[in-house]
Structure formats: C-alpha cells, structure tokens
C-alpha cells in the first residue's frame, strides 16, 4: 500500500512541477497571444488530435463560457471539409505536443490562405507548427508522469493550465463581469446566484406584514401570525419604516413584562434601524446579510425608507440560491 501511495505522490509532484515551470515562460509571446484573441472579430477555433484534442475541447468550452466565442475543430475532419467552419476574422489555437501532428500540419496551408492568425501551444519550439504560427507558446515538460513516457500526462496538464491562463487573462482584458458570466450560465446554481435579484423573490403588497407604531400588541401579534413570515415591519403615519418586531422579540417581551405586555404598542418594543436590503440587490447578497447578522428575514426598502417588500430565508432556499 505504501508503494502505491508513494507512486501517486510522485505523479502529482511531476504534474505540479510541469505547471509550475510554465510561470517563467509567461512573456511577450503570451501577451501577444492574448492581444490576438482579444482583437478577434470572429471566433476562436481550437484544434488538436487525440489527448490534445480532449484538452482543446475543454479550453474551447472555457473560452466560450467566459465571453469569447469559441469552438473545437477536429483537424482530421478539417482536411475533409470541416475546415469550412473557419472563416476570415477567426483565430486558430492549435495544440500539439510534438508540433508535427500530421492532421494539423495538413490544414495549416488552408488557414494561411484565409489569412487566419494562428497561436500554437506546443512542446517543440522548432517544430513546423511553431514556425508556421504567428505566436508559439511553450508548453514542454521535463518528463511525463507515465513511467514509460508514453501516455500524455504532465504535458496535457501543462497545456490545460496554459489554456486556462489564456482564457482568464482574456476575460480580464475584456472586462468580463459576474453579470456577463451569469448570462452564459443561466442554468444551475451559478445562474441562480448571479441572475436572481431580491425583487424576483420578495413578498409584496398585502403579503408584507406591517403595523403602525401606535398599534396595540394584540393586533401586532395577529399581523405577524397571519402573514407567516415571523416578523412585522413598524411604520409611521407616512408608511416610512421605523423598525421591526420578530417572533423572538415577542417571546422576550412577554417573558419580561408578563400581563403588562398587551398594554404596549408596537413602537414600544420594536427594533430600531433594522437590517434592510434594496430590491435590485442579488438574492445571494440577501443570504450573505442574513448569515452575517443571524437573521432569517429582511425588509426590502428604498433609500427613503419606503417599504417595497420582505424576503425570507425560506424563499431563498426554495430558489436554490443556498
């Protein structure tokens, strides 16, 4: 068992060193590659064979999901008509560890005739691919994690890491925002967290519990109970937010005041200056505020303390935000 553990640790060390070695290779060529991609008026076409192709598909997917239109081209199919998906204004990102992959070399002349700018990611700076590209990025590795040096392991890891560096640097250069990211990820938790706002989930109108500061506590209790949100807002004569009363406040005041409790008015026991949120904030921000302040409900109010709604933790749970 110890032998297996040692082998696994050594494999991870080799791959980690392969990625770490790329740091010192980030230079003007890398910056030029990012510039070329940022000025692309078409799409970024990623191509590679075999394991490089699998890595290329992931890089293309990362580019596409971060605001840079991209697709993957199988170079073997490219020489049989699929190169037709490449058009002027596109940029090609070609991946080949040897730089001599026959299927890629075969489509290079066609790409050149289309005046396509080519970025190479290769482990051989003297290869045909490197020499025929506008920019060549060195992703060579000292050794593969495979003991026979046959299965692409450290080399594909390094290539994937370089692809991520390109995509994320390009993302930053374009000023890609969380909102942009959400646009390309409308489904799942990412989309919900980055697209749903408080306004999408809050209770409004008659569903909002509210009493005036002069309201007797008996009526305030009925308001809290009937609206089933565990809280009521307390407002002045102009319906401006003054404070809130929660289930917890009721329990504490009854215990403290006994039979005198029912002679009190809402303004007597309300919590002044309660935590609020605006309706245009992300729903995920509401979760953060609730967690930070150990509460389960937030009043939704504008900058003039006009109440616009109320949002409960249960609403956020149902939406999948949490």
N, C-alpha and C positions, 0 to 999 in steps of 0.2 A: 504493500500500500504506500509506503514512504517513497518508493521509486516512482510511482505514478504521480504523487504529489509534487515531487521534485521536477519531473518532466513537465508538468503543467506550469509550474512557476517559471521554468526556463523558457517555455514557449511564450508566455506573457512578457517576460523580460525582453526577449528578442523583438517582439512586435512593438513593445513600448519604446525601445531604442530606435526602431525604424521610424516611428512617428516623431520622436524627439529630434532625430537627425535632420528632419525637414526644416526645423526652425531656422537654422543657419543658411538655408537655401532661399529663404524669402527675400527677394531682392528686386531690382528694377524690372526683371523679366516678369515676375509675379504681378507687380503693379501695372505693367503694360497689358498683361492678360486681362486684368480686371477692367482696365480702361476700354479695351476692345469689346469686352462683353457689355459694358455699360452703354456703349455707343451703338450697340446692335439695334438696327431698326426692324429686324425680323425676329427670328427665334434662334435659340442656341441648340444646335444639333449635336448630341453626344453620341460617339460611336466607339465600339470596341468589340473584340471577339472573346468568346469563352468566359473565363472568370473576369477578365477586364470588362467584358460586356455587362456582366451582372453588376459590377461596381458602377459602370456607366449608367445603368438604368436608375440606380439609386441617386446618383448625382443629378441626373436629369429631373428626377422627381423632386429633389430638394430645391433645385433652381426654380422649377415651375411653381412650387408652393410658397416661394418667397418673392414672387413678383417678377420673375424673369421667364418669359415663355420659352419652354424647352421640350424637346422630345428625344427619344432614343432611336438611332438608326443602326440596324444590324448591317455591318459592312458586307457580309456575304450576300445578303439580299440587295444591297445597294448597287452592286455591279450587274444586277439582273432587273433593274428598273426602279428600285426603291430610292435611288439617289435623286429621283424626281421630286421627292418631298423637300429637297434642299433648293432654296431659291435665293436670288440676289438680296443682299441685306442680312442674310443669316451669318452666323458664326459657327464653326465646327470645332468641337472639343474632342480630339482623337486620343484614345487611350491604348497604349501598347507598351508592355514592359520591355520587350526586345526592340521596339521601334521598327521592326521589319515584318510585322504581321502582313501576310500576303493580301488578305482581303481588304485591309485598309490601304495599303500601297496602291492597289488596283484602282481605287476610286479617287485618289489624290489628283490625277490629271484633270478629271472632270470637275472637281471642286475648284481647281486653279482656273479653268476656263470660265467658270461662273464668277470669278474674282471673289471667291469666298475666303475670308480670313480664317486661318487655321491655328488653333492652340494645341500643342502636343503635351501630353503627360506621359513621359517615358523614362525608363531606367537606363537608356543608352543615348547619350548626348551626341554620339557620332553616327546615329542611325539615319536611314533615309527619311523616316517620318520627322525626326528632329530637324534635319536640314531643309525639308520642304515646307516647314511650318513657319508662320510669322513669329511665333513665340514658342519656346520649348521649356517646359517645367520639369526639373529633375526630380523623379520620384524613386531613384535607385535605392536599393537596400544592401547592407553589408552581407546579410545572409537571410535565407528563408527559415521559418520556424520548422518546416518539414526537414527531418534529419537527412533525407536524401537530396534535398534541394530541388525537388521536382514539383511538388504541389505549391501553387501560388498561395502564400500565407502572409508573411510580413509585407510583401510587395503590394498585395491587394489592400491590406490595411493602410499602408502609407498612401496609396492612391486615393482611397476613400477619404482619408484625413485631408489631403490636399484639395480634394473636391469640395469638402465642407468649408475649408478656408476660403476658397474662391467664392462659393455661394454666399457665405455670411459677410465677407468683405464687400461683395457686390450689393448685398442687402443694405448694408450701412451706407454705402456710397449713394445709393438711390433714395435714401431717407425712408425706407420701408418701415411702416408703423405697426402697432398692435392691431389697429383697425384694419389696415391692409391685410394683415395676416388672417384676421377673422374672416375677411371677405373670401379668401381662398380656402377656408376651413369652416364652412357653415354647419357641418355636422359634428356630432360628438361633443365631448366636454370642452375642447378648445373653442369651438364655435359658440357654444352657450356662454362661456365665461367672457368672451371678447365681444359678443354681439348684444346679449340681453342687457337691457338697462332697468333701472328701478321702475320706471314708468311702465315697462312691459308686465311687471308682476304685482304692482301695488294695488291695494284696495282703494276705491274712490267713492265719491258721492255718499249715499246713505250708509254704505258699508263702513265708513270711517267713524269710529266711536268719538263722541265729542260732547262735553258739557261746559256750561259757563262756570266761572269761578264762584258764583254765588249759589250754585246748585247744591241742595242738601245731599248728604252722602247716600241716603237711601236710593235716590234717583241715579246717583253716580254708579252705585253698585249694579243697578238694573242695566245701565248703559254698557258697563264692562261685560256683564254676563250675557246680554243679548247679542252683542257683536262678536263675542267668542274669540277675541284676539288677546285677552289678558291685559288690556290696557285701555285707557281713555285719554284723549287729549283734553286739556283745560284751556278755554279761550276767554277773551274779554268781550266786551259788548260789540266790538268791531270784528269779532271772529279771528283775532290775531292769537297765535299760540303763546300761552303763558307758561304752561307746564304739562306734566303728565301724572296720572295715577295708575299704578300697576296692581296686579293681584297681590304682589309682595307688600306693597305699601298698605293695602287694606288689612292684611293679616297683622302686620306690625302695629298699626294704629289701633286696631280693635284690642289687641293684647295690652297695649299701653294705656288706653283710655277707658276701656270697659264700656259701660252703658252710656257714657257721655259721647261715645263715638258718633252716634246718629244725630247729634245736635250740631255736628261740624258741617262745614261746607267744603266744596271741592278745593277752593283756594287755600284752605287751612292746612291741607296735608299734601298738596301736590309737590312734585319735584320740579323746582325751578330750572330753567335753562336746560332742558333735556337734550340728549343727543339727537340730531336730525340729519337728514340727507336730502339732496336735491334729486328730482326725478330723472335728470339726464345723466346721472352717475351710473357706471356699470353696476350691475347687480352683484358682481363679485366684490365690489367695494363695500356694499352693504354687509356682506358676510364678514369681511375684514373688520369693519366697525363693530359689529355685534360681538365677534370674538374678543376684540381688544377691550371692550367695555363690559363683557359678561352679561349681555342682554339678548333678548330674542325678538324685540320689536323696535322699529324705528319710525318716527313720524317723518313724513315727506313734506317739506316746506320750502317755499321760495326764499329769496334774500330779504323779503319784507315780512317774514314770519306768517305768511298766508299758508294755511294747511291745504295740501294738494292730494294727500293720500296717506296710507300707512302700509308698511311692508313687514311681514312676519317671517321668521326663520323657516317655518313650515313651507311657505311659498317658495323659498329658495331651494329647499330640499326637493320639493316636487319638480322643480325645473331642471334638476340635475347639476346645478351650479356647485353644490357641495358634494 
